[in-house]
Amino acid sequence: MTGFNLTYAALLFPAIPLMMISFGNRYSSLSLLIRKIHDEFINKKISSKDKSAKRYLSQVKVLNLRLKYVQYIQTLSGFSFLFNLLTILFGIFNYMIISVFLFVLAISIFCIAIILFVIEIQLASKALKTHIEDLEEI
């Protein structure tokens, strides 16, 4: 195990919390948007048969899916950060085999989180296109 150096884990160390902040900001934005739609829907007392109600409900479905993605992303990033910390800890005590295993696990989990992040961005872009199309119809 001469190829692994704790520097690799140290380089990943600040990246994960920065991404978690980004994911947290997306969660905050989504929660504000969900609350706004909820208030509009409830305060206007829109009938479920109304055309605008169908728009609201389709937005809610997309937002719910996006919210799930952000939850998964945050959870996976948290585990990735934990495994990265354990990589450094085991590396300090010269348990290099365990350290390498944990580092590979941290990187793999973080890759999955980033893939889900890209998917969530695609969903957000699709939702914005719908709003742009609505504006173009006016």
N, CA, C and O atoms as a MOPAC input file, in Angstrom:
PM7 MOZYME 1SCF
protein

 N      0.81600 1    -1.19300 1     0.00000 1
 C      0.00000 1     0.00000 1     0.00000 1
 C      0.86400 1     1.26300 1     0.00000 1
 O      0.61900 1     2.18600 1     0.77600 1
 N      1.83500 1     1.29800 1    -0.83900 1
 C      2.71600 1     2.46500 1    -0.87400 1
 C      2.14500 1     3.59300 1    -1.71600 1
 O      2.63400 1     4.71900 1    -1.62500 1
 N      1.12300 1     3.33500 1    -2.53800 1
 C      0.58400 1     4.35500 1    -3.42500 1
 C     -0.38200 1     5.32100 1    -2.75500 1
 O     -0.62700 1     6.40400 1    -3.28800 1
 N     -0.93100 1     4.96400 1    -1.61100 1
 C     -1.92100 1     5.82000 1    -0.95800 1
 C     -1.24100 1     6.75900 1     0.02100 1
 O     -0.35500 1     6.36800 1     0.78000 1
 N     -1.67800 1     8.00300 1    -0.01800 1
 C     -1.13500 1     9.02400 1     0.86300 1
 C     -2.31700 1     9.73700 1     1.51900 1
 O     -3.34200 1     9.96100 1     0.87500 1
 N     -2.18200 1    10.08600 1     2.77400 1
 C     -3.27500 1    10.77500 1     3.47000 1
 C     -3.58000 1    12.14300 1     2.87800 1
 O     -4.61800 1    12.73500 1     3.17300 1
 N     -2.68600 1    12.63700 1     2.05100 1
 C     -2.92400 1    13.92100 1     1.39100 1
 C     -4.17500 1    13.86100 1     0.53000 1
 O     -4.89700 1    14.85100 1     0.41000 1
 N     -4.43600 1    12.69700 1    -0.07400 1
 C     -5.63800 1    12.55000 1    -0.90600 1
 C     -6.89700 1    12.81900 1    -0.08000 1
 O     -7.78400 1    13.56100 1    -0.50000 1
 N     -6.95600 1    12.20700 1     1.09000 1
 C     -8.11500 1    12.40900 1     1.96700 1
 C     -8.17400 1    13.85600 1     2.45300 1
 O     -9.25400 1    14.42900 1     2.59300 1
 N     -7.00900 1    14.43500 1     2.70600 1
 C     -6.96600 1    15.82600 1     3.16600 1
 C     -7.45700 1    16.78100 1     2.07700 1
 O     -8.06800 1    17.80600 1     2.37900 1
 N     -7.19200 1    16.44800 1     0.81700 1
 C     -7.66400 1    17.28800 1    -0.28500 1
 C     -9.18000 1    17.21100 1    -0.44200 1
 O     -9.82300 1    18.20200 1    -0.78700 1
 N     -9.74100 1    16.04600 1    -0.19000 1
 C    -11.18800 1    15.87100 1    -0.29200 1
 C    -11.91800 1    16.49500 1     0.90100 1
 O    -13.08800 1    16.86700 1     0.80800 1
 N    -11.21100 1    16.59900 1     2.00600 1
 C    -11.80500 1    17.05100 1     3.26300 1
 C    -12.58600 1    18.36400 1     3.14300 1
 O    -13.73600 1    18.39800 1     3.58100 1
 N    -12.03600 1    19.45000 1     2.57800 1
 C    -12.82400 1    20.69200 1     2.49600 1
 C    -13.87900 1    20.68000 1     1.38800 1
 O    -14.83800 1    21.45000 1     1.44000 1
 N    -13.71100 1    19.82100 1     0.39800 1
 C    -14.64500 1    19.80900 1    -0.73500 1
 C    -16.03200 1    19.32800 1    -0.31900 1
 O    -17.04200 1    19.86800 1    -0.77000 1
 N    -16.08000 1    18.33300 1     0.52400 1
 C    -17.37500 1    17.75500 1     0.90700 1
 C    -18.23800 1    18.76600 1     1.67200 1
 O    -19.40400 1    18.94100 1     1.31900 1
 N    -17.71200 1    19.43800 1     2.70500 1
 C    -18.56700 1    20.42600 1     3.38600 1
 C    -19.00500 1    21.57400 1     2.47500 1
 O    -20.11500 1    22.08700 1     2.61800 1
 N    -18.14300 1    21.98100 1     1.53900 1
 C    -18.54400 1    23.03700 1     0.60500 1
 C    -19.72000 1    22.58800 1    -0.25600 1
 O    -20.65200 1    23.35500 1    -0.50000 1
 N    -19.67000 1    21.35200 1    -0.70800 1
 C    -20.78900 1    20.82200 1    -1.48500 1
 C    -22.03200 1    20.68900 1    -0.60600 1
 O    -23.14900 1    20.92500 1    -1.06600 1
 N    -21.83600 1    20.31200 1     0.64900 1
 C    -22.97600 1    20.18900 1     1.55500 1
 C    -23.64600 1    21.54700 1     1.77400 1
 O    -24.86800 1    21.62500 1     1.90300 1
 N    -22.85300 1    22.60500 1     1.81400 1
 C    -23.42400 1    23.95200 1     1.93000 1
 C    -24.25700 1    24.26700 1     0.69100 1
 O    -25.35800 1    24.80900 1     0.78700 1
 N    -23.71700 1    23.92100 1    -0.46100 1
 C    -24.44800 1    24.13800 1    -1.71300 1
 C    -25.75700 1    23.35900 1    -1.72000 1
 O    -26.79900 1    23.88600 1    -2.10900 1
 N    -25.70000 1    22.10800 1    -1.29100 1
 C    -26.90700 1    21.28400 1    -1.23800 1
 C    -27.89200 1    21.85300 1    -0.21200 1
 O    -29.10200 1    21.84200 1    -0.43900 1
 N    -27.38000 1    22.34300 1     0.90200 1
 C    -28.23000 1    22.95100 1     1.92400 1
 C    -28.94300 1    24.18800 1     1.40700 1
 O    -30.10500 1    24.43200 1     1.73300 1
 N    -28.23400 1    24.96800 1     0.59600 1
 C    -28.85800 1    26.14800 1    -0.01300 1
 C    -29.97900 1    25.74300 1    -0.96300 1
 O    -31.01600 1    26.40400 1    -1.02200 1
 N    -29.77600 1    24.67600 1    -1.69300 1
 C    -30.82900 1    24.18400 1    -2.59500 1
 C    -32.04600 1    23.74200 1    -1.77300 1
 O    -33.18800 1    23.99300 1    -2.15900 1
 N    -31.79400 1    23.09300 1    -0.65300 1
 C    -32.88000 1    22.65600 1     0.22000 1
 C    -33.66800 1    23.86800 1     0.73000 1
 O    -34.89900 1    23.85400 1     0.74400 1
 N    -32.95000 1    24.91100 1     1.14600 1
 C    -33.62100 1    26.12400 1     1.63500 1
 C    -34.45700 1    26.76700 1     0.53300 1
 O    -35.58500 1    27.19700 1     0.77400 1
 N    -33.90700 1    26.83100 1    -0.66200 1
 C    -34.64700 1    27.41100 1    -1.79200 1
 C    -35.90200 1    26.60900 1    -2.09600 1
 O    -36.97100 1    27.17000 1    -2.33500 1
 N    -35.75800 1    25.29700 1    -2.08400 1
 C    -36.91800 1    24.43600 1    -2.34200 1
 C    -37.98500 1    24.61500 1    -1.26900 1
 O    -39.17400 1    24.68700 1    -1.57800 1
 N    -37.56300 1    24.68600 1    -0.02200 1
 C    -38.54900 1    24.82400 1     1.05400 1
 C    -39.29300 1    26.15300 1     0.94700 1
 O    -40.49500 1    26.20900 1     1.20800 1
 N    -38.59600 1    27.21900 1     0.56700 1
 C    -39.27000 1    28.50900 1     0.36400 1
 C    -40.27600 1    28.42900 1    -0.77700 1
 O    -41.38800 1    28.94700 1    -0.67600 1
 N    -39.87800 1    27.78200 1    -1.85100 1
 C    -40.76400 1    27.64800 1    -3.00400 1
 C    -41.99500 1    26.81000 1    -2.66300 1
 O    -43.10800 1    27.14400 1    -3.06900 1
 N    -41.79700 1    25.74200 1    -1.92900 1
 C    -42.92100 1    24.88500 1    -1.52600 1
 C    -43.88500 1    25.66100 1    -0.62800 1
 O    -45.10200 1    25.57100 1    -0.79000 1
 N    -43.33800 1    26.41700 1     0.30800 1
 C    -44.19900 1    27.22400 1     1.19000 1
 C    -44.97300 1    28.27200 1     0.39800 1
 O    -46.14700 1    28.52200 1     0.66800 1
 N    -44.31100 1    28.87900 1    -0.57800 1
 C    -44.96500 1    29.89900 1    -1.40300 1
 C    -46.12400 1    29.28600 1    -2.18900 1
 O    -47.22200 1    29.84200 1    -2.22200 1
 N    -45.87600 1    28.15000 1    -2.81500 1
 C    -46.93100 1    27.48100 1    -3.58300 1
 C    -48.06700 1    27.05500 1    -2.65700 1
 O    -49.24000 1    27.18300 1    -3.00700 1
 N    -47.72000 1    26.55400 1    -1.49100 1
 C    -48.73000 1    26.14700 1    -0.51800 1
 C    -49.61600 1    27.32800 1    -0.14200 1
 O    -50.84200 1    27.22000 1    -0.15200 1
 N    -48.99500 1    28.45200 1     0.18800 1
 C    -49.76800 1    29.64000 1     0.57300 1
 C    -50.65800 1    30.12600 1    -0.56500 1
 O    -51.81900 1    30.47000 1    -0.34400 1
 N    -50.11700 1    30.15600 1    -1.78000 1
 C    -50.91700 1    30.60000 1    -2.92900 1
 C    -52.11200 1    29.67500 1    -3.14700 1
 O    -53.23000 1    30.13400 1    -3.38200 1
 N    -51.86800 1    28.39300 1    -3.06600 1
 C    -52.91900 1    27.41100 1    -3.31700 1
 C    -54.00200 1    27.48400 1    -2.24300 1
 O    -55.19300 1    27.47000 1    -2.55200 1
 N    -53.58400 1    27.56200 1    -0.99100 1
 C    -54.54100 1    27.57900 1     0.12000 1
 C    -55.27900 1    28.91800 1     0.19600 1
 O    -56.50000 1    28.95000 1     0.34500 1
 N    -54.53100 1    30.02200 1     0.09200 1
 C    -55.15300 1    31.34900 1     0.22600 1
 C    -56.11300 1    31.66400 1    -0.91100 1
 O    -57.13400 1    32.31800 1    -0.70000 1
 N    -55.79500 1    31.20500 1    -2.10500 1
 C    -56.67900 1    31.46400 1    -3.24500 1
 C    -57.85100 1    30.49100 1    -3.28200 1
 O    -58.80200 1    30.67700 1    -4.04100 1
 N    -57.77400 1    29.45700 1    -2.45700 1
 C    -58.81600 1    28.42700 1    -2.40700 1
 C    -59.15800 1    27.93600 1    -3.80600 1
 O    -60.31100 1    27.95000 1    -4.23700 1
 N    -58.12700 1    27.51000 1    -4.48400 1
 C    -58.28200 1    27.05700 1    -5.86300 1
 C    -58.93600 1    25.68000 1    -5.87600 1
 O    -58.54700 1    24.78600 1    -5.12400 1
 N    -59.91900 1    25.52500 1    -6.72800 1
 C    -60.59800 1    24.24000 1    -6.88600 1
 C    -59.66400 1    23.26500 1    -7.59500 1
 O    -58.88200 1    23.65900 1    -8.46000 1
 N    -59.75200 1    22.01300 1    -7.22900 1
 C    -58.88600 1    21.00500 1    -7.85800 1
 C    -59.22500 1    20.79300 1    -9.33200 1
 O    -58.44400 1    20.19500 1   -10.07200 1
 N    -60.39400 1    21.28500 1    -9.75900 1
 C    -60.79500 1    21.15800 1   -11.16900 1
 C    -60.26600 1    22.31300 1   -12.01900 1
 O    -60.28000 1    22.24900 1   -13.24800 1
 N    -59.80700 1    23.35100 1   -11.36000 1
 C    -59.29400 1    24.53400 1   -12.05400 1
 C    -58.00500 1    24.18900 1   -12.81100 1
 O    -57.21800 1    23.34700 1   -12.37700 1
 N    -57.81100 1    24.85900 1   -13.95000 1
 C    -56.61600 1    24.61800 1   -14.76700 1
 C    -55.34100 1    24.98200 1   -14.00600 1
 O    -54.33300 1    24.28300 1   -14.10600 1
 N    -55.39000 1    26.07200 1   -13.24900 1
 C    -54.20200 1    26.48000 1   -12.49400 1
 C    -53.88100 1    25.48500 1   -11.38000 1
 O    -52.72400 1    25.33700 1   -10.98700 1
 N    -54.91900 1    24.79900 1   -10.87000 1
 C    -54.68900 1    23.79100 1    -9.83600 1
 C    -53.84900 1    22.64700 1   -10.37900 1
 O    -52.98400 1    22.11500 1    -9.68300 1
 N    -54.11000 1    22.27300 1   -11.62500 1
 C    -53.32400 1    21.19600 1   -12.23500 1
 C    -51.86100 1    21.60300 1   -12.35900 1
 O    -50.95900 1    20.78500 1   -12.17400 1
 N    -51.63700 1    22.87600 1   -12.67300 1
 C    -50.26000 1    23.38900 1   -12.75000 1
 C    -49.59000 1    23.31300 1   -11.37700 1
 O    -48.45000 1    22.86800 1   -11.24600 1
 N    -50.32800 1    23.76000 1   -10.35900 1
 C    -49.79000 1    23.71600 1    -9.00100 1
 C    -49.45100 1    22.28300 1    -8.59600 1
 O    -48.38600 1    22.01600 1    -8.04000 1
 N    -50.37000 1    21.37400 1    -8.88200 1
 C    -50.15400 1    19.98500 1    -8.48900 1
 C    -48.97600 1    19.36000 1    -9.22700 1
 O    -48.22900 1    18.57200 1    -8.64800 1
 N    -48.80500 1    19.70600 1   -10.50100 1
 C    -47.64900 1    19.17300 1   -11.23200 1
 C    -46.35500 1    19.77200 1   -10.68100 1
 O    -45.33100 1    19.09100 1   -10.61900 1
 N    -46.40100 1    21.04700 1   -10.28200 1
 C    -45.22400 1    21.66100 1    -9.66100 1
 C    -44.89900 1    20.98600 1    -8.33800 1
 O    -43.73300 1    20.75800 1    -8.01500 1
 N    -45.93200 1    20.67000 1    -7.58100 1
 C    -45.73000 1    20.02000 1    -6.28500 1
 C    -45.07600 1    18.65400 1    -6.47000 1
 O    -44.19800 1    18.27900 1    -5.69300 1
 N    -45.49300 1    17.91200 1    -7.48600 1
 C    -44.88900 1    16.60200 1    -7.74800 1
 C    -43.40300 1    16.73700 1    -8.06500 1
 O    -42.58100 1    15.97500 1    -7.55700 1
 N    -43.06900 1    17.70500 1    -8.90300 1
 C    -41.66200 1    17.92400 1    -9.26200 1
 C    -40.86800 1    18.38400 1    -8.04100 1
 O    -39.74900 1    17.92600 1    -7.81000 1
 N    -41.45200 1    19.28600 1    -7.26700 1
 C    -40.76300 1    19.77400 1    -6.06900 1
 C    -40.55300 1    18.66100 1    -5.05200 1
 O    -39.51600 1    18.60200 1    -4.39100 1
 N    -41.53800 1    17.78200 1    -4.93100 1
 C    -41.40700 1    16.65000 1    -4.02000 1
 C    -40.25900 1    15.73900 1    -4.45100 1
 O    -39.47600 1    15.28200 1    -3.61800 1
 N    -40.16600 1    15.48200 1    -5.73800 1
 C    -39.07900 1    14.65700 1    -6.25900 1
 C    -37.72600 1    15.33400 1    -6.04300 1
 O    -36.76000 1    14.69300 1    -5.63100 1
 N    -37.67000 1    16.62700 1    -6.32400 1
 C    -36.42400 1    17.37100 1    -6.12300 1
 C    -36.02400 1    17.36700 1    -4.65200 1
 O    -34.84500 1    17.24300 1    -4.32200 1
 N    -37.00700 1    17.50400 1    -3.77800 1
 C    -36.73900 1    17.49400 1    -2.34100 1
 C    -36.14800 1    16.15500 1    -1.90900 1
 O    -35.22100 1    16.11200 1    -1.10000 1
 N    -36.68700 1    15.06600 1    -2.44900 1
 C    -36.14000 1    13.74200 1    -2.13900 1
 C    -34.69800 1    13.62300 1    -2.60800 1
 O    -33.84700 1    13.09300 1    -1.89300 1
 N    -34.42600 1    14.11800 1    -3.81200 1
 C    -33.05400 1    14.08000 1    -4.31200 1
 C    -32.11000 1    14.86000 1    -3.40100 1
 O    -31.01400 1    14.39300 1    -3.08900 1
 N    -32.53000 1    16.03300 1    -2.98100 1
 C    -31.67000 1    16.85000 1    -2.11400 1
 C    -31.45600 1    16.15200 1    -0.77200 1
 O    -30.36000 1    16.21300 1    -0.21600 1
 N    -32.47900 1    15.49700 1    -0.24900 1
 C    -32.32600 1    14.73700 1     0.99600 1
 C    -31.29400 1    13.62300 1     0.82100 1
 O    -30.41400 1    13.44700 1     1.66300 1
 N    -31.40500 1    12.87800 1    -0.27000 1
 C    -30.44900 1    11.80400 1    -0.52900 1
 C    -29.03900 1    12.35600 1    -0.70100 1
 O    -28.06800 1    11.78700 1    -0.20100 1
 N    -28.94500 1    13.46900 1    -1.41200 1
 C    -27.64200 1    14.09300 1    -1.65500 1
 C    -27.00700 1    14.50800 1    -0.33000 1
 O    -25.82400 1    14.25300 1    -0.10100 1
 N    -27.78100 1    15.14100 1     0.53400 1
 C    -27.26100 1    15.58400 1     1.82800 1
 C    -26.83400 1    14.38700 1     2.68000 1
 O    -25.77500 1    14.41300 1     3.30800 1
 N    -27.64700 1    13.35700 1     2.69900 1
 C    -27.33000 1    12.17400 1     3.49300 1
 C    -26.06300 1    11.50000 1     2.98200 1
 O    -25.17400 1    11.16200 1     3.76300 1
 N    -25.98500 1    11.30900 1     1.67900 1
 C    -24.79500 1    10.67700 1     1.10500 1
 C    -23.54700 1    11.52100 1     1.34000 1
 O    -22.47500 1    10.98200 1     1.61500 1
 N    -23.68000 1    12.82100 1     1.23400 1
 C    -22.53400 1    13.70100 1     1.48200 1
 C    -22.08500 1    13.61000 1     2.93700 1
 O    -20.88800 1    13.62400 1     3.22700 1
 N    -23.04300 1    13.51700 1     3.84200 1
 C    -22.70800 1    13.35500 1     5.25900 1
 C    -21.93500 1    12.07300 1     5.51500 1
 O    -20.94200 1    12.07600 1     6.24300 1
 N    -22.39200 1    10.97100 1     4.91400 1
 C    -21.66800 1     9.70600 1     5.06400 1
 C    -20.28800 1     9.77700 1     4.42000 1
 O    -19.31500 1     9.24300 1     4.95500 1
 N    -20.21300 1    10.43100 1     3.28500 1
 C    -18.92900 1    10.58900 1     2.61200 1
 C    -17.95200 1    11.36000 1     3.49700 1
 O    -16.77800 1    11.00300 1     3.60300 1
 N    -18.44500 1    12.40800 1     4.12400 1
 C    -17.59900 1    13.19900 1     5.01600 1
 C    -17.14200 1    12.36700 1     6.20800 1
 O    -15.97900 1    12.42800 1     6.60500 1
 N    -18.06200 1    11.58800 1     6.77700 1
 C    -17.71900 1    10.71900 1     7.90300 1
 C    -16.64300 1     9.70900 1     7.50800 1
 O    -15.66800 1     9.52000 1     8.23600 1
 N    -16.82100 1     9.06200 1     6.35900 1
 C    -15.83100 1     8.08000 1     5.91800 1
 C    -14.49500 1     8.73700 1     5.59300 1
 O    -13.44200 1     8.12600 1     5.78100 1
 N    -14.52600 1     9.96200 1     5.11100 1
 C    -13.27900 1    10.68000 1     4.85400 1
 C    -12.56000 1    10.98400 1     6.17100 1
 O    -11.33700 1    10.86500 1     6.25500 1
 N    -13.31400 1    11.37400 1     7.18900 1
 C    -12.72400 1    11.59500 1     8.51300 1
 C    -12.11000 1    10.30800 1     9.06000 1
 O    -11.00600 1    10.31500 1     9.60500 1
 N    -12.83700 1     9.21300 1     8.90800 1
 C    -12.32000 1     7.92600 1     9.37700 1
 C    -11.07700 1     7.50800 1     8.59500 1
 O    -10.18000 1     6.87200 1     9.14800 1
 N    -11.02100 1     7.86500 1     7.30900 1
 C     -9.82700 1     7.59600 1     6.50500 1
 C     -8.61500 1     8.25200 1     7.13600 1
 O     -7.56400 1     7.63000 1     7.28800 1
 N     -8.77000 1     9.50600 1     7.49900 1
 C     -7.65900 1    10.23900 1     8.10600 1
 C     -7.30400 1     9.64000 1     9.46200 1
 O     -6.12800 1     9.46900 1     9.78200 1
 N     -8.32200 1     9.32100 1    10.25700 1
 C     -8.08400 1     8.74900 1    11.58100 1
 C     -7.33100 1     7.42100 1    11.49600 1
 O     -6.33000 1     7.22800 1    12.18600 1
 N     -7.80900 1     6.51000 1    10.65200 1
 C     -7.13200 1     5.22000 1    10.52100 1
 C     -5.75100 1     5.37700 1     9.88500 1
 O     -4.83300 1     4.61600 1    10.19200 1
 N     -5.60700 1     6.35500 1     9.00700 1
 C     -4.30200 1     6.61500 1     8.40100 1
 C     -3.28600 1     7.10400 1     9.41000 1
 O     -2.10900 1     6.75100 1     9.33600 1
 N     -3.73900 1     7.91800 1    10.35600 1
 C     -2.84300 1     8.41000 1    11.40700 1
 C     -2.30000 1     7.25200 1    12.23000 1
 O     -1.14100 1     7.27200 1    12.64600 1
 N     -3.13000 1     6.24200 1    12.46600 1
 C     -2.71400 1     5.08000 1    13.25000 1
 C     -2.10600 1     3.97200 1    12.38600 1
 O     -1.90900 1     2.84800 1    12.84900 1
 N     -1.81200 1     4.30400 1    11.13000 1
 C     -1.14800 1     3.39400 1    10.17900 1
 C     -1.94300 1     2.13000 1     9.85300 1
 O     -1.35000 1     1.08700 1     9.57600 1
 N     -3.24200 1     2.20500 1     9.88100 1
 C     -4.08700 1     1.11600 1     9.39500 1
 C     -4.42200 1     1.43400 1     7.93700 1
 O     -5.55100 1     1.79900 1     7.60900 1
 N     -3.42700 1     1.28900 1     7.07900 1
 C     -3.54400 1     1.77600 1     5.70800 1
 C     -4.56900 1     1.00600 1     4.87600 1
 O     -5.23500 1     1.60100 1     4.02900 1
 N     -4.70800 1    -0.28500 1     5.09500 1
 C     -5.68000 1    -1.05900 1     4.31200 1
 C     -7.09400 1    -0.56300 1     4.61400 1
 O     -7.89400 1    -0.34900 1     3.70400 1
 N     -7.38900 1    -0.38600 1     5.89700 1
 C     -8.70100 1     0.13100 1     6.28600 1
 C     -8.86600 1     1.56200 1     5.78200 1
 O     -9.93800 1     1.95200 1     5.31800 1
 N     -7.80300 1     2.32700 1     5.87800 1
 C     -7.83500 1     3.71700 1     5.43800 1
 C     -8.14400 1     3.82700 1     3.94400 1
 O     -8.96300 1     4.64900 1     3.53400 1
 N     -7.49100 1     3.00100 1     3.14100 1
 C     -7.74100 1     3.01000 1     1.69200 1
 C     -9.17800 1     2.58900 1     1.40200 1
 O     -9.85300 1     3.19700 1     0.57100 1
 N     -9.64200 1     1.55200 1     2.08900 1
 C    -11.01500 1     1.08700 1     1.89400 1
 C    -12.01500 1     2.20600 1     2.20300 1
 O    -12.94400 1     2.44400 1     1.43300 1
 N    -11.81900 1     2.88700 1     3.32800 1
 C    -12.72800 1     3.96900 1     3.71500 1
 C    -12.66700 1     5.13300 1     2.73400 1
 O    -13.68200 1     5.77100 1     2.45400 1
 N    -11.46900 1     5.40800 1     2.21200 1
 C    -11.33100 1     6.49600 1     1.24800 1
 C    -12.06500 1     6.17100 1    -0.04800 1
 O    -12.74800 1     7.02500 1    -0.61500 1
 N    -11.92200 1     4.94100 1    -0.51000 1
 C    -12.63200 1     4.51800 1    -1.72600 1
 C    -14.14300 1     4.59000 1    -1.48700 1
 O    -14.89700 1     5.00500 1    -2.36700 1
 N    -14.56800 1     4.19300 1    -0.31800 1
 C    -15.98600 1     4.26700 1     0.03500 1
 C    -16.46700 1     5.72700 1     0.05400 1
 O    -17.53800 1     6.03900 1    -0.46600 1
 N    -15.67100 1     6.60800 1     0.65100 1
 C    -16.02700 1     8.03200 1     0.71200 1
 C    -16.14100 1     8.62800 1    -0.68600 1
 O    -17.08700 1     9.35700 1    -0.98500 1
 N    -15.17100 1     8.31300 1    -1.53700 1
 C    -15.18400 1     8.84500 1    -2.91000 1
 C    -16.38400 1     8.28500 1    -3.68100 1
 O    -17.06000 1     9.02000 1    -4.40100 1
 N    -16.64300 1     7.00100 1    -3.53000 1
 C    -17.75300 1     6.37100 1    -4.25400 1
 C    -19.09200 1     6.98300 1    -3.84900 1
 O    -19.92300 1     7.30100 1    -4.70000 1
 N    -19.29000 1     7.14200 1    -2.55900 1
 C    -20.54300 1     7.72100 1    -2.06600 1
 C    -20.67800 1     9.16900 1    -2.52900 1
 O    -21.76500 1     9.60900 1    -2.90200 1
 N    -19.57300 1     9.90300 1    -2.50400 1
 C    -19.61300 1    11.29800 1    -2.94100 1
 C    -19.91500 1    11.39400 1    -4.43500 1
 O    -20.60300 1    12.31600 1    -4.87200 1
 N    -19.40500 1    10.45200 1    -5.21200 1
 C    -19.71300 1    10.42100 1    -6.65500 1
 C    -21.20800 1    10.21200 1    -6.88200 1
 O    -21.80600 1    10.85600 1    -7.74400 1
 N    -21.80000 1     9.32200 1    -6.11700 1
 C    -23.24500 1     9.08700 1    -6.23400 1
 C    -24.01000 1    10.36700 1    -5.88100 1
 O    -24.98200 1    10.71800 1    -6.55000 1
 N    -23.56600 1    11.06000 1    -4.83000 1
 C    -24.21700 1    12.31700 1    -4.43700 1
 C    -24.13000 1    13.35000 1    -5.55800 1
 O    -25.09600 1    14.06800 1    -5.82000 1
 N    -22.98800 1    13.42500 1    -6.21100 1
 C    -22.82200 1    14.39700 1    -7.29900 1
 C    -23.69100 1    14.02200 1    -8.49600 1
 O    -24.25700 1    14.89900 1    -9.15000 1
 N    -23.79900 1    12.73400 1    -8.78500 1
 C    -24.67000 1    12.29200 1    -9.88300 1
 C    -26.12200 1    12.67400 1    -9.58300 1
 O    -26.82800 1    13.17300 1   -10.46000 1
 N    -26.56400 1    12.44300 1    -8.35200 1
 C    -27.92400 1    12.83600 1    -7.96500 1
 C    -28.10100 1    14.34900 1    -8.03700 1
 O    -29.17700 1    14.83800 1    -8.38100 1
 N    -27.04900 1    15.08300 1    -7.71500 1
 C    -27.08200 1    16.54400 1    -7.81000 1
 C    -27.30900 1    16.98200 1    -9.25300 1
 O    -28.09700 1    17.89100 1    -9.51400 1
 N    -26.62200 1    16.33800 1   -10.18100 1
 C    -26.79300 1    16.66000 1   -11.60700 1
 C    -28.22600 1    16.35200 1   -12.05000 1
 O    -28.82800 1    17.12800 1   -12.79200 1
 N    -28.76400 1    15.23000 1   -11.59900 1
 C    -30.14700 1    14.86800 1   -11.93700 1
 C    -31.11600 1    15.91100 1   -11.37500 1
 O    -32.06200 1    16.31500 1   -12.05200 1
 N    -30.87700 1    16.34200 1   -10.14200 1
 C    -31.75000 1    17.34900 1    -9.52000 1
 C    -31.67800 1    18.67000 1   -10.27600 1
 O    -32.69100 1    19.35200 1   -10.43100 1
 N    -30.50100 1    19.03100 1   -10.74300 1
 C    -30.35400 1    20.25900 1   -11.53400 1
 C    -31.14300 1    20.14000 1   -12.83500 1
 O    -31.76000 1    21.11000 1   -13.27700 1
 N    -31.12800 1    18.96800 1   -13.44500 1
 C    -31.89400 1    18.76300 1   -14.67600 1
 C    -33.38800 1    18.92200 1   -14.41900 1
 O    -34.10000 1    19.51500 1   -15.23000 1
 N    -33.86300 1    18.39500 1   -13.29600 1
 C    -35.27900 1    18.56400 1   -12.93500 1
 C    -35.61800 1    20.03800 1   -12.72100 1
 O    -36.67300 1    20.50700 1   -13.14700 1
 N    -34.71900 1    20.75900 1   -12.06300 1
 C    -34.94500 1    22.18700 1   -11.82800 1
 C    -34.98600 1    22.94900 1   -13.14900 1
 O    -35.81400 1    23.84300 1   -13.32900 1
 N    -34.10600 1    22.60100 1   -14.06100 1
 C    -34.07800 1    23.26500 1   -15.36900 1
 C    -35.35500 1    22.99100 1   -16.15100 1
 O    -35.90100 1    23.87700 1   -16.80800 1
 N    -35.82000 1    21.75700 1   -16.06900 1
 C    -37.06200 1    21.38100 1   -16.74700 1
 C    -38.24000 1    22.18700 1   -16.18800 1
 O    -39.10000 1    22.64500 1   -16.94100 1
 N    -38.27000 1    22.35300 1   -14.87300 1
 C    -39.34500 1    23.12300 1   -14.24200 1
 C    -39.28500 1    24.58700 1   -14.66800 1
 O    -40.32000 1    25.21000 1   -14.90300 1
 N    -38.08500 1    25.13400 1   -14.76800 1
 C    -37.94800 1    26.52800 1   -15.20200 1
 C    -38.38000 1    26.70700 1   -16.65000 1
 O    -38.95400 1    27.73600 1   -17.00500 1
 N    -38.10800 1    25.70900 1   -17.48900 1
 C    -38.54400 1    25.78400 1   -18.88500 1
 C    -40.06500 1    25.86200 1   -18.96900 1
 O    -40.60800 1    26.56800 1   -19.81800 1
 N    -40.74500 1    25.14200 1   -18.09600 1
 C    -42.20700 1    25.18200 1   -18.06200 1
 C    -42.69000 1    26.59700 1   -17.75100 1
 O    -43.64200 1    27.08200 1   -18.36200 1
 N    -42.03600 1    27.24900 1   -16.81100 1
 C    -42.41200 1    28.62500 1   -16.47000 1
 C    -42.13300 1    29.57600 1   -17.63000 1
 O    -42.92400 1    30.48000 1   -17.89900 1
 N    -41.03000 1    29.37600 1   -18.30400 1
 C    -40.70300 1    30.22200 1   -19.46000 1
 C    -41.74100 1    30.03300 1   -20.56000 1
 O    -42.16200 1    31.00500 1   -21.18800 1
 N    -42.15600 1    28.79500 1   -20.79700 1
 C    -43.18600 1    28.52500 1   -21.80300 1
 C    -44.49000 1    29.22100 1   -21.43500 1
 O    -45.18300 1    29.74700 1   -22.30600 1
 N    -44.82700 1    29.22400 1   -20.14900 1
 C    -46.03500 1    29.92900 1   -19.69900 1
 C    -45.94500 1    31.41400 1   -20.01700 1
 O    -46.92300 1    32.02200 1   -20.45200 1
 N    -44.78200 1    31.99300 1   -19.80100 1
 C    -44.59800 1    33.42200 1   -20.07900 1
 C    -44.63800 1    33.71300 1   -21.57300 1
 O    -45.12200 1    34.76500 1   -21.98900 1
 N    -44.13300 1    32.79200 1   -22.37500 1
 C    -44.14900 1    32.98900 1   -23.82400 1
 C    -45.56200 1    32.95200 1   -24.38500 1
 O    -45.83600 1    33.56200 1   -25.41900 1
 N    -46.46300 1    32.24000 1   -23.71100 1
 C    -47.85000 1    32.14700 1   -24.16200 1
 C    -48.62600 1    33.43800 1   -23.92700 1
 O    -49.66800 1    33.66000 1   -24.54500 1
 N    -48.12800 1    34.28100 1   -23.04500 1
 C    -48.84500 1    35.52600 1   -22.70200 1
 C    -48.71000 1    36.54500 1   -23.80600 1
 O    -49.24400 1    37.64900 1   -23.69500 1

